[in-house]
Amino acid sequence: MFDYEQVQIQRGARSGFPIIVAIHSTALGPAVGGCRLWRYPDWRDGLTDALRLAKGMTLKNAAAKLAHGGGKTVIALPPGTVLDDATRRAALLDVGELVETFDGQYATGPDVGTSSEDMGVLGEVTKQVFCRPEQLGGSGDPAAYTAAGVRAALDAVCRLWSDAAGGEKTPESPVVRGRSVTVIGLGHVGAHLASGLARDGARLTVTDIDPSRRAFAEQLGATWCEPEAAPTLEADLLVPAALGGMLTAELVPALCCRAIVGPANNQLAEDGVAALLHERGIRWVPDYLASAGGVTYAVARELHGAGLDEAQRRVHAIGTVTEELLRTADRLGIHPHEAAMRRVADQLAQGGR
Ligand code: PHE
């Protein structure tokens, strides 16, 4: 079923690259979703990615209780493209102009392959952009807040385990202390997360497709492992922080973790994998909830006039929502994805315009 409100595909007038904006839904308010700059074997793969990511943003914004729908932009670079500064700038201006044509029904922000500085460039041609650098009036790089949201969700999972074990409550000691955690991907968000987890005494194993990130792992005192081995390591928590699609039906039987909580968008290769994880007793906190910290922060600061403390409080609330979601799922005997989808469906039905 085609359930998108609008999809625009354009050859960038300046850059010549295919630029795709997919708007999945504006039922809860104007769509918000980042701009991905990535290489794809074919531009149609970029379109597929944009469609899935836009839908993911509808779920994310609703799960985070934001009055926004979901959309996404993809700049689909041909394989092997290396961007010089001028071409990058051209592509970003192309995006800005396209975003501007949606009359405020879509605003973008940073995503894989784009930065706060890049949003500053978009800002030269459109107001519909979040996370420009602070000196340009934006809320800056959201990666630390995305990481904080994931951490809040992860802590919620650990708290439920401690409760179930009837453990002593020692609020001064981080709940992740002594837990084994595997972080897959040390990009913007993954690096923030890994640092915090190392600081708070988690037993950390990390990996990245870029072998030079091993130096960072050593700085953290984390164990390094090869990317192929990481998903099936024995661990309390698995943290997907790289590209999506990692959780396949084939992988599920080989997993050796108790829960999966991470910021990568679209972690499930297909929806049915959520049920397979549930059958194996592995808790999957839906990626669209765990990763909502960045957009929550940006919207709070830039649209709601929230100060730093209030914006951080809202990011932290992802932990409470996660806890409620997991408890509801347990009570109903369904998996967290199902419980979250039911809630989002209710929200969309009520907010439907
Ligand atoms: N890339 C962010 C995400 O996937 C989207 C985002 C949009 C972040 C706007 C901040 C602001 O959630």
Residues whose N, C-alpha, C, O or C-beta is under 5 A from the ligand:
A	BS01	LIG	G33 G34 T108 G109 P110 D111 F130 P142 S291 G294 V295 A298
